Amino acid sequence: MHNKHYIYGFAYLNRVTYMKRKNLFLIANVLIMFLIFVVFYGIQTNELSYYREMAFRQAQNDVTLTAIDINSQITNMSTEQRVSAQMMANDIFLKKWCETETEDASSGHTDILYKYLSEYKEKYGYDVVFFVSNKTYNYYYDGGLNKVISPKDDFDLWYFNFLNLNQEYDIQIDHDEVNDFSVSLFVNCLVKDDDGKILGVVGSGRLINGFRDSLADLTNTFDVDIAVVNIGNAHNSFKSSSGSYMTVDDASKSLGLSKDEIVQDVSEDGITWSKDNNCYSLRNNEDLNWNIIVRKDTSTIIQKLLEQTYQRTAFIVGIMIIYMIASFTFLYKLRQISEIKENTDDVTGLINKKLFTEDYEKLSKSFFTKTPSSLFVLDIDDFKLFNDSYGHLYGNTVLHLMADELSATLGKEGKVCRWGGDEFIGVVFHDSVEAYEILNRAQESLKSKDVKHQVTFSCGIADIGSRESLKSVFDRADTALYKAKENGKAQSVVYAQV
């Protein structure tokens, strides 16, 4: 009864303490989650960096091996043609034939040359074998006279450009006029007499279909892009690209490299480098004067790695959210149990004023606005007499008896708290009229107990208004309690009756 002036302050302190604990718990969990995420992020970053490096290494290995394979295939493909062309260029028969060549291309003398060229064609399976005379500019091939070449004809530029190179041979891709201008691989060799005078150019041509198919297979097998570029042979009329055989401009656009990077000089072992998400390997085939460039785009691999990282991140975030929910729920329940245990009166087993105040505040927010309820405050009559006459242990027994009786009488229709000393406070989930009847039943039950001295109580009851504070309703119930004592104790008084 004498504690009513501290209700507000006590409730405020309880709320502050609760909020501090709640905030500390939230901060602790956020820190734990942050540390978990930092560790996870570090692991994922290192793993992504590692696998990205592995992807680049694998890509570099693929482009290097592919470049070596292509270089080997090109060398093998052209070696036979080059050797056979060099054999013809050094053949005494061809040199002597040049000495006796005449302007008349239909004479029996030319038939011998046609037969000679045809034998090479059949022996090696070429698509064309030819000889261009530097004396007459006649273009002979295995089937007869093709034409008389001229520096004014774009299709004949290869011949004059080749002579200006001052090389023994060159290998190039060009149109084959004899075979419907099909794209072919040509090997051209200079024919010279004993004094070093140029007699003409002899060589052979082979369709590049097989070469193109081989490069396409490598492209699909290793998932790479390939470009073969002519960087040192004679220029000819073929200015376009065919499959992986490309002009410098087309190779630059296709591979995302500068022209200087395409035509750069490299050592015998070639070079390998990375640019953006691409790996490149460049090798030079000295026999053909071709640069072979292979590119592998690692964007798809890296994208897959990123997708895996995103999936793992989403998974860990989901786990963290579940953990947070479970942690808050579990610790909240644990805190409730702990708080109830900490705030349970040892003598009576009832909740103390801290929990009662919190429960009242929760109920006042919604429950009391819908359900008529009332508050009672009571003192055990002449409690000092029990302590003085029978001792404090007996006094505790009386307190326990009162608590049991109130709890049993209220049941689920209310809740009761030991407010302090011999004072009890409680809520009844009925209006003051019904609460009065309930508390009277408790009074009568106590009077019938077989004890050393009859136990009674004085009680004040007040209706709880909608969203009314505990202090406000407590003051009214306390006023009614004073009235009950003035009226002779052992009774309950409703505030409205005061």
DOMI-549989 format. One record per residue (C-alpha): residue number from 1; residue in three letters; x, y negated, z negated. Coordinates in nm, 2 decimals. Each point is the difference from the previous one (the first is absolute). Last residue first. Example, Ala and Ser with C-alpha at 12.3 -4.5 7.8 and 13.67 -1.06 7.14 Angstrom:
BEGIN
SITE   k   r     px     py     pz
SITE   2 ser   1.37   0.11  -0.71
SITE   1 ala  -0.14   0.34  -0.07
//
This chain:
BEGIN
SITE   k   r     px     py     pz
SITE 498 val  -1.66  -0.46   0.18
SITE 497 gln  -0.24   0.22   0.18
SITE 496 ala   0.16  -0.07   0.34
SITE 495 tyr   0.34   0.11  -0.14
SITE 494 val  -0.13   0.35  -0.08
SITE 493 val   0.06   0.11  -0.36
SITE 492 ser   0.10   0.34  -0.12
SITE 491 gln  -0.02   0.13  -0.35
SITE 490 ala   0.19   0.13  -0.30
SITE 489 lys   0.08  -0.35  -0.13
SITE 488 gly  -0.22  -0.21  -0.22
SITE 487 asn  -0.16  -0.27   0.22
SITE 486 glu   0.32  -0.22  -0.02
SITE 485 lys   0.20   0.29   0.13
SITE 484 ala  -0.24   0.05   0.30
SITE 483 lys   0.01  -0.38   0.06
SITE 482 tyr   0.38   0.01   0.02
SITE 481 leu  -0.02   0.27   0.25
SITE 480 ala  -0.25  -0.20   0.21
SITE 479 thr   0.26  -0.28   0.02
SITE 478 asp   0.26   0.25   0.10
SITE 477 ala  -0.23   0.12   0.28
SITE 476 arg  -0.03  -0.36   0.12
SITE 475 asp   0.38  -0.06  -0.02
SITE 474 phe   0.07   0.33   0.18
SITE 473 val  -0.23  -0.10   0.29
SITE 472 ser   0.20  -0.31   0.06
SITE 471 lys   0.34   0.15  -0.07
SITE 470 leu  -0.06   0.30   0.23
SITE 469 ser  -0.08  -0.23   0.29
SITE 468 glu  -0.34   0.01   0.17
SITE 467 arg  -0.01   0.12   0.36
SITE 466 ser  -0.38   0.05  -0.02
SITE 465 gly  -0.10  -0.04  -0.37
SITE 464 ile   0.08   0.27  -0.26
SITE 463 asp  -0.28   0.04  -0.26
SITE 462 ala   0.11  -0.05  -0.36
SITE 461 ile   0.01   0.25  -0.30
SITE 460 gly   0.14  -0.06  -0.35
SITE 459 cys   0.07   0.30  -0.23
SITE 458 ser   0.03   0.07  -0.37
SITE 457 phe   0.12   0.35  -0.08
SITE 456 thr  -0.08   0.28  -0.23
SITE 455 val   0.20   0.29  -0.17
SITE 454 gln  -0.15   0.15  -0.32
SITE 453 his   0.27   0.09  -0.26
SITE 452 lys   0.16   0.33  -0.06
SITE 451 val  -0.14   0.13   0.33
SITE 450 asp  -0.28   0.23   0.11
SITE 449 lys  -0.12  -0.18   0.31
SITE 448 ser  -0.36  -0.11   0.01
SITE 447 lys   0.08  -0.37  -0.01
SITE 446 leu   0.23   0.04   0.31
SITE 445 ser  -0.29   0.15   0.21
SITE 444 glu  -0.23  -0.29  -0.11
SITE 443 gln   0.26  -0.26   0.12
SITE 442 ala   0.06   0.18   0.33
SITE 441 arg  -0.37   0.01   0.07
SITE 440 asn  -0.01  -0.37  -0.09
SITE 439 leu   0.27  -0.06   0.26
SITE 438 ile  -0.20   0.17   0.27
SITE 437 glu  -0.32  -0.20  -0.09
SITE 436 tyr   0.19  -0.33   0.00
SITE 435 ala   0.16   0.09   0.34
SITE 434 glu  -0.35   0.06   0.14
SITE 433 val  -0.10  -0.36  -0.10
SITE 432 ser   0.34  -0.15   0.09
SITE 431 asp  -0.02   0.11   0.36
SITE 430 his   0.15   0.33   0.11
SITE 429 phe   0.35   0.11   0.10
SITE 428 val   0.12  -0.04  -0.35
SITE 427 val   0.34  -0.17  -0.05
SITE 426 gly   0.21   0.03  -0.31
SITE 425 ile   0.18  -0.16  -0.28
SITE 424 phe   0.13   0.14  -0.33
SITE 423 glu   0.13  -0.17  -0.31
SITE 422 asp   0.15   0.19  -0.30
SITE 421 gly   0.35  -0.13   0.07
SITE 420 gly   0.02  -0.08   0.37
SITE 419 trp  -0.21   0.00   0.31
SITE 418 arg  -0.05   0.38   0.00
SITE 417 cys  -0.17   0.04   0.34
SITE 416 val  -0.34   0.14   0.12
SITE 415 lys  -0.14   0.10   0.33
SITE 414 gly  -0.35   0.02   0.14
SITE 413 glu  -0.28   0.23   0.12
SITE 412 lys   0.24   0.29   0.07
SITE 411 gly  -0.01   0.11  -0.36
SITE 410 leu  -0.13  -0.29  -0.21
SITE 409 thr  -0.10   0.21  -0.30
SITE 408 ala   0.30   0.23   0.01
SITE 407 ser   0.25  -0.28   0.05
SITE 406 leu  -0.16  -0.20  -0.29
SITE 405 glu   0.00   0.30  -0.23
SITE 404 asp   0.35   0.10   0.08
SITE 403 ala   0.14  -0.35  -0.05
SITE 402 met  -0.18  -0.04  -0.33
SITE 401 leu   0.13   0.33  -0.13
SITE 400 his   0.35  -0.09   0.11
SITE 399 leu  -0.02  -0.33  -0.19
SITE 398 val  -0.14   0.18  -0.31
SITE 397 thr   0.29   0.25   0.02
SITE 396 asn   0.25  -0.29   0.02
SITE 395 gly  -0.15  -0.14  -0.32
SITE 394 tyr   0.05   0.34  -0.15
SITE 393 leu   0.36  -0.02   0.09
SITE 392 his   0.01  -0.36  -0.14
SITE 391 gly  -0.10   0.10  -0.35
SITE 390 tyr  -0.32   0.12  -0.16
SITE 389 ser  -0.11  -0.30  -0.21
SITE 388 asp   0.20  -0.29   0.15
SITE 387 asn  -0.01   0.13   0.36
SITE 386 phe  -0.37   0.09  -0.01
SITE 385 leu  -0.09  -0.33  -0.18
SITE 384 lys   0.18  -0.20   0.26
SITE 383 phe  -0.24   0.13   0.26
SITE 382 asp  -0.30  -0.16  -0.17
SITE 381 asp  -0.21   0.02   0.31
SITE 380 ile   0.17   0.12   0.31
SITE 379 asp   0.01  -0.29   0.24
SITE 378 leu  -0.18  -0.02   0.33
SITE 377 val   0.01  -0.19   0.34
SITE 376 phe  -0.25   0.09   0.27
SITE 375 leu  -0.01  -0.10   0.37
SITE 374 ser  -0.30   0.05   0.23
SITE 373 ser  -0.07   0.12   0.35
SITE 372 pro  -0.26  -0.04   0.27
SITE 371 thr   0.14   0.16   0.31
SITE 370 lys   0.05  -0.19   0.33
SITE 369 thr   0.20  -0.31  -0.10
SITE 368 phe   0.16   0.20  -0.29
SITE 367 phe   0.16   0.25   0.25
SITE 366 ser   0.15  -0.26   0.24
SITE 365 lys   0.28  -0.21  -0.13
SITE 364 ser  -0.09   0.04  -0.37
SITE 363 leu   0.08   0.37   0.01
SITE 362 lys   0.36  -0.06   0.10
SITE 361 glu   0.04  -0.27  -0.26
SITE 360 tyr  -0.15   0.22  -0.27
SITE 359 asp   0.24   0.29   0.09
SITE 358 glu   0.30  -0.24  -0.04
SITE 357 thr  -0.13  -0.13  -0.34
SITE 356 phe  -0.07   0.36  -0.12
SITE 355 leu   0.35   0.11   0.11
SITE 354 lys   0.17  -0.28  -0.20
SITE 353 lys  -0.25   0.03  -0.29
SITE 352 asn   0.10   0.35  -0.08
SITE 351 ile  -0.15   0.32   0.15
SITE 350 leu  -0.14   0.25  -0.25
SITE 349 gly   0.18   0.30  -0.15
SITE 348 thr  -0.11  -0.13  -0.35
SITE 347 val   0.33  -0.01  -0.19
SITE 346 asp   0.26  -0.01   0.28
SITE 345 asp  -0.18  -0.26   0.19
SITE 344 thr   0.05   0.05   0.38
SITE 343 asn   0.19  -0.27   0.18
SITE 342 glu   0.32   0.19   0.07
SITE 341 lys  -0.19   0.31   0.11
SITE 340 ile  -0.24  -0.20   0.22
SITE 339 glu   0.30  -0.18   0.15
SITE 338 ser   0.19   0.32   0.06
SITE 337 ile  -0.31   0.16   0.17
SITE 336 gln  -0.06  -0.32   0.20
SITE 335 arg   0.37  -0.03   0.09
SITE 334 leu   0.01   0.36   0.12
SITE 333 lys  -0.31  -0.06   0.21
SITE 332 tyr   0.16  -0.31   0.14
SITE 331 leu   0.33   0.19   0.04
SITE 330 phe  -0.18   0.27   0.20
SITE 329 thr  -0.20  -0.24   0.22
SITE 328 phe   0.29  -0.24   0.05
SITE 327 ser   0.23   0.28   0.09
SITE 326 ala  -0.25   0.18   0.23
SITE 325 ile  -0.07  -0.33   0.18
SITE 324 met   0.36  -0.10   0.02
SITE 323 tyr   0.11   0.36   0.11
SITE 322 ile  -0.27   0.01   0.27
SITE 321 ile   0.12  -0.34   0.12
SITE 320 met   0.37   0.12  -0.01
SITE 319 ile  -0.09   0.32   0.19
SITE 318 gly  -0.18  -0.21   0.26
SITE 317 val   0.30  -0.23   0.03
SITE 316 ile   0.22   0.31   0.02
SITE 315 phe  -0.21   0.14   0.29
SITE 314 ala  -0.02  -0.33   0.18
SITE 313 thr   0.38  -0.03  -0.02
SITE 312 arg   0.04   0.36   0.12
SITE 311 gln  -0.23  -0.07   0.29
SITE 310 tyr   0.19  -0.33   0.08
SITE 309 thr   0.33   0.18  -0.02
SITE 308 gln  -0.13   0.28   0.23
SITE 307 glu  -0.12  -0.27   0.24
SITE 306 leu   0.34  -0.17  -0.01
SITE 305 leu   0.18   0.32   0.08
SITE 304 lys  -0.24   0.06   0.29
SITE 303 gln   0.07  -0.35   0.12
SITE 302 ile   0.37   0.06  -0.03
SITE 301 ile  -0.04   0.31   0.22
SITE 300 thr  -0.21  -0.19   0.26
SITE 299 ser   0.24  -0.30   0.00
SITE 298 thr   0.30   0.23   0.06
SITE 297 asp   0.03  -0.09   0.37
SITE 296 lys   0.28   0.21   0.16
SITE 295 arg   0.20  -0.16   0.28
SITE 294 val   0.24   0.16   0.24
SITE 293 ile   0.23  -0.20   0.24
SITE 292 ile   0.21   0.16   0.27
SITE 291 asn   0.24  -0.23   0.18
SITE 290 trp   0.10   0.10   0.35
SITE 289 asn   0.33  -0.03   0.17
SITE 288 leu  -0.05   0.35   0.14
SITE 287 asp   0.32   0.17  -0.10
SITE 286 glu   0.05  -0.23  -0.30
SITE 285 asn  -0.33   0.09  -0.15
SITE 284 asn  -0.05  -0.26  -0.27
SITE 283 arg  -0.18   0.07  -0.33
SITE 282 leu  -0.25  -0.21  -0.19
SITE 281 ser  -0.20   0.11  -0.30
SITE 280 tyr  -0.28  -0.20  -0.15
SITE 279 cys  -0.21   0.02  -0.32
SITE 278 asn  -0.31  -0.21  -0.03
SITE 277 asn  -0.19  -0.14  -0.30
SITE 276 asp   0.17  -0.34   0.03
SITE 275 lys   0.32   0.07   0.18
SITE 274 ser   0.22   0.30  -0.09
SITE 273 trp   0.33   0.10   0.16
SITE 272 thr   0.18   0.28   0.18
SITE 271 ile   0.31  -0.04   0.22
SITE 270 gly   0.17   0.20   0.27
SITE 269 asp   0.26   0.27  -0.06
SITE 268 glu   0.19  -0.09   0.32
SITE 267 ser   0.01  -0.36  -0.10
SITE 266 val  -0.26  -0.26   0.09
SITE 265 asp  -0.03  -0.28   0.25
SITE 264 gln  -0.33  -0.19  -0.03
SITE 263 val  -0.25   0.02   0.28
SITE 262 ile  -0.32   0.05  -0.20
SITE 261 glu   0.11  -0.21  -0.30
SITE 260 asp   0.08  -0.29   0.24
SITE 259 lys  -0.35   0.04   0.16
SITE 258 ser  -0.16  -0.05  -0.34
SITE 257 leu  -0.18   0.29  -0.17
SITE 256 gly  -0.37   0.07  -0.05
SITE 255 leu   0.02   0.35   0.15
SITE 254 ser  -0.25  -0.04   0.29
SITE 253 lys   0.07  -0.37   0.07
SITE 252 ser   0.38   0.04   0.01
SITE 251 ala  -0.02   0.32   0.20
SITE 250 asp  -0.22  -0.17   0.25
SITE 249 asp   0.24  -0.29   0.04
SITE 248 val   0.31   0.22   0.02
SITE 247 thr  -0.17   0.22   0.27
SITE 246 met  -0.12   0.33  -0.11
SITE 245 tyr   0.04   0.37   0.04
SITE 244 ser  -0.23   0.14  -0.27
SITE 243 gly  -0.28   0.04   0.25
SITE 242 ser   0.09  -0.18   0.33
SITE 241 ser   0.09  -0.36  -0.03
SITE 240 ser   0.02  -0.27   0.27
SITE 239 lys   0.26  -0.17   0.21
SITE 238 phe   0.09   0.28   0.24
SITE 237 ser   0.15  -0.19   0.29
SITE 236 asn   0.36   0.05  -0.12
SITE 235 his   0.25  -0.13  -0.25
SITE 234 ala   0.33   0.19  -0.03
SITE 233 asn   0.07   0.17  -0.32
SITE 232 gly   0.10  -0.16  -0.34
SITE 231 ile  -0.30  -0.04  -0.23
SITE 230 asn  -0.27   0.25   0.12
SITE 229 val  -0.24   0.04  -0.29
SITE 228 val  -0.15   0.32  -0.15
SITE 227 ala  -0.28  -0.08  -0.25
SITE 226 ile  -0.15   0.25  -0.25
SITE 225 asp  -0.28  -0.04  -0.26
SITE 224 val  -0.01   0.26  -0.27
SITE 223 asp  -0.25   0.25  -0.14
SITE 222 phe   0.27   0.26  -0.02
SITE 221 thr  -0.18   0.27   0.21
SITE 220 asn  -0.21  -0.25   0.20
SITE 219 thr   0.28  -0.22   0.11
SITE 218 leu   0.23   0.30   0.06
SITE 217 asp  -0.27   0.16   0.23
SITE 216 ala  -0.04  -0.33   0.19
SITE 215 leu   0.38  -0.02   0.05
SITE 214 ser   0.00   0.35   0.15
SITE 213 asp  -0.30  -0.09   0.22
SITE 212 arg   0.18  -0.31   0.14
SITE 211 phe   0.32   0.21   0.07
SITE 210 gly  -0.21   0.26   0.18
SITE 209 asn  -0.18  -0.26   0.20
SITE 208 ile   0.32  -0.18   0.09
SITE 207 leu   0.00   0.11   0.36
SITE 206 arg   0.35   0.09   0.12
SITE 205 gly   0.23  -0.20   0.23
SITE 204 ser   0.34   0.08   0.14
SITE 203 gly   0.32  -0.17   0.10
SITE 202 val   0.24  -0.13   0.26
SITE 201 val   0.12  -0.36   0.05
SITE 200 gly   0.21  -0.12   0.29
SITE 199 leu   0.35   0.01   0.15
SITE 198 ile   0.16  -0.24  -0.25
SITE 197 lys   0.38  -0.03   0.08
SITE 196 gly   0.21   0.15  -0.27
SITE 195 asp   0.29   0.09   0.23
SITE 194 asp  -0.09   0.37  -0.01
SITE 193 asp  -0.35  -0.08   0.10
SITE 192 lys  -0.27  -0.10  -0.25
SITE 191 val  -0.36   0.13  -0.07
SITE 190 leu  -0.16  -0.19  -0.29
SITE 189 cys  -0.25   0.20  -0.21
SITE 188 asn  -0.37  -0.07  -0.07
SITE 187 val  -0.21   0.20  -0.24
SITE 186 phe  -0.37  -0.06   0.03
SITE 185 leu  -0.28   0.08  -0.25
SITE 184 ser  -0.34  -0.03   0.18
SITE 183 val  -0.32  -0.21   0.01
SITE 182 ser  -0.19   0.11   0.31
SITE 181 phe   0.02  -0.24   0.30
SITE 180 asp  -0.19   0.25   0.22
SITE 179 asn   0.29   0.25   0.00
SITE 178 val   0.25  -0.15   0.24
SITE 177 glu  -0.03  -0.35  -0.15
SITE 176 asp   0.10   0.13  -0.34
SITE 175 his  -0.07  -0.28  -0.25
SITE 174 asp   0.27  -0.06  -0.26
SITE 173 ile   0.14   0.12  -0.33
SITE 172 gln   0.37  -0.03  -0.03
SITE 171 ile   0.33   0.18  -0.03
SITE 170 asp   0.33  -0.16   0.11
SITE 169 tyr   0.31   0.12   0.16
SITE 168 glu   0.37  -0.08   0.07
SITE 167 gln  -0.05  -0.36  -0.11
SITE 166 asn   0.09  -0.32   0.17
SITE 165 leu  -0.33  -0.16  -0.10
SITE 164 asn  -0.02  -0.19   0.33
SITE 163 leu  -0.05   0.33   0.19
SITE 162 phe  -0.29   0.09  -0.22
SITE 161 asn  -0.17  -0.34   0.06
SITE 160 phe   0.03   0.06   0.37
SITE 159 tyr  -0.16   0.34  -0.02
SITE 158 trp  -0.26  -0.08  -0.25
SITE 157 leu  -0.12  -0.30   0.21
SITE 156 asp  -0.14   0.23   0.26
SITE 155 phe  -0.36   0.00  -0.12
SITE 154 asp   0.00  -0.38  -0.01
SITE 153 asp   0.09  -0.01   0.37
SITE 152 lys   0.22  -0.30   0.11
SITE 151 pro   0.32   0.19  -0.09
SITE 150 ser  -0.10   0.24   0.28
SITE 149 ile  -0.02   0.38   0.02
SITE 148 val  -0.05   0.19   0.32
SITE 147 lys  -0.27   0.25  -0.06
SITE 146 asn  -0.09   0.35  -0.10
SITE 145 leu   0.21   0.21   0.24
SITE 144 gly  -0.05   0.37  -0.04
SITE 143 gly  -0.17   0.23  -0.25
SITE 142 asp   0.29   0.05  -0.24
SITE 141 tyr   0.07  -0.37  -0.01
SITE 140 tyr   0.18  -0.26   0.21
SITE 139 tyr  -0.03  -0.37  -0.06
SITE 138 asn   0.20  -0.17   0.28
SITE 137 tyr   0.19  -0.30  -0.11
SITE 136 thr   0.22   0.06   0.31
SITE 135 lys   0.35  -0.03  -0.16
SITE 134 asn  -0.10   0.02  -0.37
SITE 133 ser  -0.18   0.32   0.07
SITE 132 val  -0.28   0.09  -0.24
SITE 131 phe  -0.02   0.37  -0.10
SITE 130 phe  -0.30   0.18  -0.14
SITE 129 val  -0.13   0.30  -0.20
SITE 128 val  -0.37  -0.01  -0.09
SITE 127 asp  -0.24   0.19  -0.23
SITE 126 tyr   0.28   0.20  -0.15
SITE 125 gly  -0.02   0.37  -0.05
SITE 124 tyr   0.37   0.06  -0.06
SITE 123 lys   0.08   0.23   0.29
SITE 122 glu  -0.28  -0.11   0.22
SITE 121 lys   0.09  -0.36  -0.01
SITE 120 tyr   0.37   0.07   0.03
SITE 119 glu  -0.06   0.21   0.32
SITE 118 ser  -0.23  -0.27   0.13
SITE 117 leu   0.28  -0.26  -0.02
SITE 116 tyr   0.24   0.22   0.21
SITE 115 lys  -0.27   0.08   0.25
SITE 114 tyr  -0.08  -0.37   0.05
SITE 113 leu   0.37  -0.07   0.04
SITE 112 ile   0.04   0.27   0.27
SITE 111 asp  -0.30  -0.14   0.17
SITE 110 thr   0.17  -0.34   0.01
SITE 109 his   0.26   0.12   0.24
SITE 108 gly  -0.26   0.16   0.22
SITE 107 ser  -0.11  -0.35   0.09
SITE 106 ser  -0.31  -0.17  -0.12
SITE 105 ala   0.17  -0.26  -0.22
SITE 104 asp   0.19  -0.16   0.29
SITE 103 glu   0.21  -0.27  -0.15
SITE 102 thr   0.29   0.24  -0.04
SITE 101 glu   0.16   0.18  -0.29
SITE 100 thr   0.34   0.16   0.07
SITE  99 glu   0.19  -0.13  -0.30
SITE  98 cys  -0.31   0.04  -0.22
SITE  97 trp  -0.01   0.37   0.09
SITE  96 lys   0.36   0.03  -0.12
SITE  95 lys  -0.10  -0.15  -0.34
SITE  94 leu  -0.30   0.22  -0.03
SITE  93 phe   0.19   0.32   0.08
SITE  92 ile   0.28  -0.09  -0.24
SITE  91 asp  -0.25   0.00  -0.29
SITE  90 asn   0.10  -0.25  -0.26
SITE  89 ala  -0.34  -0.19   0.01
SITE  88 met  -0.18   0.34   0.03
SITE  87 met   0.16   0.13  -0.31
SITE  86 gln  -0.07  -0.33  -0.18
SITE  85 ala  -0.37   0.03   0.09
SITE  84 ser   0.00   0.36  -0.13
SITE  83 val   0.16  -0.11  -0.32
SITE  82 arg  -0.24  -0.29  -0.05
SITE  81 gln  -0.31   0.20   0.07
SITE  80 glu   0.12   0.27  -0.24
SITE  79 thr   0.08  -0.25  -0.26
SITE  78 ser  -0.33  -0.19   0.03
SITE  77 met  -0.23   0.24  -0.18
SITE  76 asn   0.26   0.11  -0.26
SITE  75 thr   0.08  -0.36  -0.08
SITE  74 ile  -0.36  -0.10  -0.02
SITE  73 gln  -0.08   0.30  -0.22
SITE  72 ser   0.30  -0.08  -0.23
SITE  71 asn  -0.10  -0.36  -0.03
SITE  70 ile  -0.36   0.10  -0.07
SITE  69 asp   0.11   0.24  -0.28
SITE  68 ile   0.24  -0.26  -0.15
SITE  67 ala  -0.27  -0.26   0.00
SITE  66 thr  -0.25   0.24  -0.15
SITE  65 leu   0.24   0.10  -0.27
SITE  64 thr   0.06  -0.37  -0.09
SITE  63 val  -0.37  -0.09   0.02
SITE  62 asp  -0.10   0.29  -0.23
SITE  61 asn   0.28  -0.06  -0.25
SITE  60 gln  -0.08  -0.36  -0.02
SITE  59 ala  -0.37   0.09  -0.05
SITE  58 gln   0.09   0.24  -0.28
SITE  57 arg   0.22  -0.26  -0.16
SITE  56 phe  -0.27  -0.26   0.03
SITE  55 ala  -0.26   0.24  -0.15
SITE  54 met   0.24   0.09  -0.29
SITE  53 glu   0.04  -0.37  -0.07
SITE  52 arg  -0.37  -0.05   0.00
SITE  51 tyr  -0.02   0.31  -0.23
SITE  50 tyr   0.24  -0.16  -0.24
SITE  49 ser  -0.15  -0.35   0.01
SITE  48 leu  -0.35   0.15  -0.05
SITE  47 glu   0.12   0.21  -0.29
SITE  46 asn   0.18  -0.30  -0.16
SITE  45 thr  -0.31  -0.22   0.04
SITE  44 gln  -0.23   0.28  -0.13
SITE  43 ile   0.22   0.06  -0.31
SITE  42 gly   0.02  -0.37  -0.07
SITE  41 tyr  -0.37  -0.05   0.05
SITE  40 phe  -0.07   0.30  -0.24
SITE  39 val   0.23  -0.15  -0.26
SITE  38 val  -0.16  -0.34   0.04
SITE  37 phe  -0.35   0.15  -0.01
SITE  36 ile   0.07   0.20  -0.31
SITE  35 leu   0.15  -0.31  -0.17
SITE  34 phe  -0.30  -0.21   0.10
SITE  33 met  -0.24   0.26  -0.12
SITE  32 ile   0.17   0.02  -0.34
SITE  31 leu   0.02  -0.38  -0.02
SITE  30 val  -0.37  -0.02   0.09
SITE  29 asn  -0.08   0.26  -0.27
SITE  28 ala   0.19  -0.19  -0.26
SITE  27 ile  -0.16  -0.33   0.10
SITE  26 leu  -0.35   0.15  -0.03
SITE  25 phe   0.08   0.16  -0.34
SITE  24 leu   0.14  -0.33  -0.12
SITE  23 asn  -0.31  -0.18   0.13
SITE  22 lys  -0.24   0.24  -0.17
SITE  21 arg   0.19  -0.02  -0.33
SITE  20 lys   0.00  -0.38   0.01
SITE  19 met  -0.37   0.00   0.10
SITE  18 tyr  -0.08   0.23  -0.29
SITE  17 thr   0.19  -0.21  -0.25
SITE  16 val  -0.17  -0.32   0.13
SITE  15 arg  -0.34   0.16  -0.03
SITE  14 asn   0.06   0.13  -0.35
SITE  13 leu   0.13  -0.35  -0.10
SITE  12 tyr  -0.31  -0.16   0.13
SITE  11 ala  -0.23   0.25  -0.17
SITE  10 phe   0.19  -0.07  -0.33
SITE   9 gly  -0.03  -0.38   0.04
SITE   8 tyr  -0.37   0.03   0.08
SITE   7 ile  -0.08   0.23  -0.29
SITE   6 tyr   0.20  -0.18  -0.26
SITE   5 his  -0.27  -0.21  -0.16
SITE   4 lys  -0.22   0.31  -0.04
SITE   3 asn   0.25   0.17  -0.23
SITE   2 his  -0.18  -0.08  -0.33
SITE   1 met  -0.29   0.23   0.07
//
